[in-house]
Amino acid sequence: MAGDRAAGMVNGAIIVGTVFAFPGIGTLIVGAVLNRDFALIQAAIFVVGVAVVVLNVLVDLTYALADPRVRLS
């Protein structure tokens, strides 16, 4: 459940940054889409995807440390 929440927080940061015009990844992605800057769009989506994967791995490792019944193998 925490992995889904972490992914939602990353995606929510993009939406909130766009709606409230905070300088960040959301504003960067929207500006790239409007300017048709495909390289920047690909890089931003890649960074967001890597952030979600890293957060999910960290959540899995934390869960394995917190619950001794869970094995990493």
C-alpha positions in Angstrom: 0.0 0.0 0.0 2.9 2.4 0.8 4.4 1.9 -2.7 1.1 3.0 -4.3 0.9 6.0 -2.0 4.5 6.9 -2.9 3.8 6.7 -6.6 0.7 8.8 -6.1 2.7 11.4 -4.3 5.2 11.7 -7.2 2.4 11.9 -9.7 0.4 14.3 -7.4 3.5 16.6 -7.2 3.4 16.9 -11.0 -0.3 17.8 -11.0 -0.1 20.2 -8.1 3.0 21.9 -9.6 1.2 22.4 -12.9 -2.1 23.7 -11.4 -0.5 26.1 -9.0 2.4 27.1 -11.3 5.1 25.9 -8.9 8.5 25.6 -10.7 9.2 21.9 -10.8 8.8 18.8 -12.9 5.1 19.4 -13.6 5.6 22.8 -15.0 8.6 21.5 -17.0 6.6 18.6 -18.5 3.7 20.9 -19.5 6.0 23.4 -21.0 7.8 20.7 -23.0 4.5 19.4 -24.3 3.3 22.8 -25.3 6.7 23.5 -27.1 6.8 19.9 -28.6 10.2 19.3 -27.1 10.2 15.5 -27.4 13.6 14.9 -25.9 12.7 16.8 -22.7 9.4 15.0 -22.5 11.1 11.6 -22.7 13.7 12.6 -20.1 11.1 14.0 -17.7 8.9 10.9 -18.0 12.0 8.7 -17.5 13.0 10.6 -14.3 9.4 10.2 -12.9 9.4 6.5 -13.8 12.8 6.0 -12.1 11.6 7.8 -9.0 8.5 5.6 -8.8 10.6 2.4 -9.2 13.2 3.5 -6.6 10.4 4.4 -4.1 8.8 1.0 -4.6 12.1 -0.8 -4.0 12.7 1.3 -0.9 9.3 0.5 0.4 9.9 -3.3 -0.3 13.2 -3.2 1.5 11.7 -1.3 4.5 8.9 -3.8 4.7 11.4 -6.7 4.7 13.3 -5.1 7.5 10.2 -4.3 9.5 8.6 -7.8 9.2 10.9 -10.7 9.9 8.5 -13.1 8.2 9.2 -11.6 4.8 12.3 -12.9 3.0 14.2 -11.0 0.3 14.9 -14.2 -1.7 
